[in-house]
């Protein structure tokens, strides 16, 4: 079966503002995110891509623009099922404020039971994303062969949920995973099991160094994951 390259969108204006974007309109790449997008074609150079699939949200489509420009024959497909989690009433709110919501403890410790008011459950988010990958695996393999490689550009919680599925990891453990903006995660699917080949690879080890000031740092030091994925290094 196919090999899937998962790219999280570049750093966005919501990431740097500490907002949980969700499907809030008007969220775009910031200056660093745009630079990350420009660097993406070089990082993927030499990797044949049979197809490119994107979340419908602007920050994902912006991330892919330089890649598509560098590969003019490559068609972009949009799939709503890999769009960000529908956070409902939480969308557009500051993560620092949401930390005090009783539901946040459930999101952090028991996400399979978490359902966002006016939005969707995290179980439903994972199910639709996994369905999308299964469908695209079959489509790409049928059209391009079992060894084909294709790319999806999506969001932090979506990618983490797909990695959890590939590892046979319960959704309640997926907050232990982390994917930075514009990071690359790779999963090779076979008839019997998936293999995780890369996780959150940015090629930049600066994100591993101690952070003097970062909104994500305070969250992680409290033992919590950054809902939505965080802003990454710098």
Buried (B, 14 or more C-beta within 10 A) or exposed (E): BBBBBBBBBBBBBBBBBBBBBBBBEEBBBBEBBBEBBBBBBEBBEEEEBBBBBBBBBBBBBBBBBBBBEBBEEBEBEEBEBBBBBBBBEBBBBEBEEBBEBEBBEBBBEEBBBBBBEEBBBBBEBBBBBBEBBEEBBEBBBEEBEBEBBBBBBBBBBBBBBBBBBBBEBEBBEBBEBBBBBBBBBBBBBEEEEBEEBEBBBBEBEEBEEEBEEBBBBBBBEEEBBBBBBBBBBE
